[in-house]
Amino acid sequence: MLDFLFLVLGIALLTVGGEALIRGSLAAAKRLGVSPLLSGLVIVGFGTSAPELVVSVNAAIDGRPDIAIGNVVGSNIGNILLILGICALITPLTVKPLALRRDAVTVVAASVLFLVLVGGNALGRPDAAIFLVALVAYLVWAYWSERLHAAPSGELHKAEAEELSTVPKSVLWTVIAVVFGLLLLIAGSQVLLIGAIGIAAHFGVPEAVIGLTLVAVGTSLPELSISVIAAIRRHADVAVGNILGSNIFNLLGILGVSALLQPLPVHPRVLQFDQWVMLGASLLLLLFLYTGRRLSRSEGGVLLIGYGIYGWLSFAVFGG
């Protein structure tokens, strides 16, 4: 029971800390004259992945590679199958293929890159460098293509920045929000790891399973919050775009930083099962977005059913 309380407390601290960090960073960006386009692309799109980043980095430093990698892979699976499934049930997510083609294809490409780099059963520092270089290349490509060519996706990232309308107004509160958010993220990650490791030990479940499920879902709550709010407000592009941006940063940024700090051996079940689910979910989302130019309620139901099957298989078949 105490381990579950640690897990829930850690998730709560990560969620509050992530929200505070995003809002403080947006306020600072406005004061520094950073464009809404860049704010949405970097601060909101990647800021929602701050819990995953802190948890995976801490897990890597603490010698818990199964949680570090499982958190990222599980979050990417949950982002697509669980979060977009919920959002599509709230309202069909009509999207502009031209606006999302780059990001959707990049998610699939990043998933394929992960499969290639973990072929040696571990992610080393050279692999980390490849991830980080790919992330920088994506950011430069995304920013300049939208700025120079007035791409429709530029409005998407501006809307992401505006989705969080309540931000600190004064310099003092901006600094407090950023510092407070960072402190909560660090504390939350430590508490969550204590709970996750305790649960795994108590039930005799591998840490990889806990990282892929409980930890992954917990650290994805910021993405769930922003995407559900966007779906309720009928801002479909923001809901989908937020998930795509988060998945790109999870693979290229978080795994890049984590493996750079500490080489990460990959658990056999990730190689046998989870990486293929992640790639399959990415391809299925790409198929849904391009065939009907929308994510319908029935397709959202398919995604949710898929996550239910994945959860069952995670424990019943691949939980040993």
N, C-alpha and C positions, 0 to 999 in steps of 0.2 A: 504493500500500500504506500509506504514511504517513497519507494522508487517511482511509482505512478504520480505521486504528488510533486516530486522533483521534476518529472517530465512535463507535467502540466504547467508548473511554475516557470520552467525554462521556456516553454513555448509562449507563455504570456509575456515574459520579459522581452523575448525576441520580437514579438509582434509590436509591442508598445515602443521598443527601442528603434525598430525599423521605421515605424511611422514618424517618430520624432526626428530621426535622421533625415528622412526624405523631405519633410516639411521645412526643417532648418536649412537644408542644402538648397531647396528651391528659393527660400527667402534670400539666402546669401547670393545665389545666382542672379536674382533680380537686382540686388544692390550693386553687383559687379557688372551689370549690363550684359549678362550672358543671354543669348537669344532663347526664346521659348522652344525653338526647334532643338537646340543642343541640350537644353534642360530636360525636355521630354525623352530624348534619345538616350542620354547618359544617366541623369539623376533618377528619373522615374523608372525608365526601362530596366536599369541595372540596380537602382537603389532597392527595389523590391526583393532583390536577391541577396541583400546584405546579411540576413540571417543564415542562409545557406553558406555564404562566404565565411562568416565567422565560425560557424560550427565545423565546417570542413577543414579550415585552417587549424583550428584548435585540435581537432581529431588527428590531423596529420602530425602536428607537433608532439602530441601525446602518444604517438605510435598506435593509433587506431585507424589504419587505412580502410578497413571494411566500412566504417561509418563515414569516413571522408568521401569515398567513392560512392557508396550506397546512397548517401544523402543527395548527391547530384543526380545520379541516374534515376533514383526514385522520385525526386522532385520533378524532373522532366517528364516522366511518365504520368505523374499525378497532375501536373499542369495541363496536359492535353486531355487525358481521359476523364479526370475528375472535375477540374475547374472549368474547362471549356464545356464539358458535358452539362454541368450545372447552369452555366451562363446561357447555353443554347436552350435549355428548358425554360428559363425565365423569359427569354425573347429570342426568336431566330436571329442569328448573327449574319446579316447581309454584309458582304465585304467587297472591296474593289480589288479584283485580281491584280491589276497593274500596280496598285499601291502596296500590296503585300507580297508580290512575287519574290522580291529580293530576300525578304526576311524568312518567308516560308521555305524557300529553297536553301537558304543558309542554315536553317535548323536541320534539314535533312543532311546537308553536306557536313555539318559539325558532328552529327551522329555517326556518319560513315567514317569521318576522321577518327573518332573515338574507337570504333571497331578496329581500324587499321593500327592505331598506336598501341592498343592493349593486346595486340597479337602476340607480344612477347611475355604476356602474363603479368606485366608491371608497367607503370608509368614512371619514367625516369626524368631527369632534368632536361635532356634533349627533347623529349616529348613535351614537357612543360613549355619550353621555348617555342616549339611549333604552335601550340595552342595560343600563346600570348601574341605571337606575331600575327596569327590569323585573326585574333580579336582586334588588334590595332588596325589591320588592313580593312576589316569589316567596318570599323568605326569611321575611318577616313573615307571609305567608299560611300557609306551611308550619308555622312554629313555633307560631303561635297556634291554628291549626286542630287540631293534634295535642295541644297542651297543654289547651285548653279543652274539646275534644270527645272526648278520649281516642281519637283515631283509631287504627286498627290500624297505620298506617304509623309511628306513634310508636315502637312496639316494634321496627320495622325499624331506625330510626336509632339506638336504644339498642343493638341487637345489633351494628350497625356499629362502634360505639365499643368494644364488648366483644370484637370479632373480633381486635383487636390487644391481646392480654392482657399482653404483655411491655412495660412502660413503665418509665422511670426512677423509682426510689423516693425519692431524695433531691433537695433543691433544687439542689445543685451539679450533679448529673448531668442534671437537667431542663434547666438553663441550658446546659450543655455540648451536650446533644442538639439544642436549638433553634438555637444559634449554629453548631454544627458542620454541621447540616443546611442552614442558609441559605448558609453558605460553600461547601459542596459543590455546592449547586444553582447558585450564581452561576458557580463555576469550571467545572462540568459544561456549563452552557449555552454558555459561551465556547468551550470545547474542541469541543463538538459542532458549533457553527456553523462553526468553522474547517474541520472535516472535511467537513461537508455542502457548504459552498461549494467546497472543493477537488474533491470528487467530481463536482459539477455541472460545474465548469470542465473537468475532465479528460475526461469522457465527452461533453461538449457537450450535456448535458441541462439544461433550464431549472431554476432553483432551485425553482420551484413544484412540479415533479415530485418532487424530493428531499424537499421539505417535506411533501408530501402522503403520502409513502410511508415512506422510511427514518426521517426525523425524527419523523413522527407515531407510528409503531410504537414507536420508542425511548422517546419521552416517555410512552407509555401503559403502560409496564411496571409502575408502581405499581398501576394499575387491574387489570392482568392478575394480579398477585400476590394482591391482596386477594380478587378475584372467584374465582380458582381455589381458594384456601384455603377460601373459603366454600362453593364447590361440593363440594369433597372432604368437608367437614364436614356436608354436606347442608343448609346454610343458604341455601336458594334465594333467599329474599327479599333477603338481603344482597348476593348476587352480582348480581342484576338491579338492585336499588336503588342500588348503588354506581356502576354504569354510567350509570344515568339521571341521578343527581346530578352525576356528572362531566361528562356531555354538556351539561347545563344551564349549569354554571359555565364550561365551555369557550367556549360561544357568548356568553353574557351577560356573564360576568366578564372572561375573558381578552381577548376582542376589544374589550370596552368599555374596559378599561385601556389596551390597546395602541393603539387608535385615538384615545384621549384624549391620549396622549403624542405620537403622530405619525400624521397622516392616512394611510390605507393604500389605495393603488390596488389593484384586484383584477385578477388575471391572467385573460386571456380564457378559458383552459381551465377555470378554476373556474366561471365564468359559464355556459359551454357544457356542462359535464359534471359536475364534482365536486359542486356544490351540489345537483344533482338526484339524484345517488347518495345524498348525505347525507339528503335528504328522503325518498327512496324507502326507505332502510334504516330510518329512524325509523317510517315508516308500516307497513312490513312487520313490525317488532317489535311495534308496537301491535296489528296484526291477529293475530299469533301469540298474544299475551298474552290477548287478549279472546275469541278464538274457542274455544280449548281450555283456557283458564285455566292454561296451562303452556307451557313451551318444551321440546318433546320432543327426543329425539336426532335424529330425522329432520329436524325444523325447524332444529336446530343444524347439521346437515349442509348444509342449504340455505343457511344464513347463511355457512358456511365456503366453499362453492362460489361464492357471490356475491362473497366477498372475493377469491377466486382470479381470478375473471373481471375484477373491478375492477382488480386488480394488473396483469393482462395488458393490459387496455385502457389503463391509465395509461402504460405504456411503449411498447406496440406501436402504438397508435392515437393517443393524445393526448400522447405524449412529446416531440413536436417543439415 
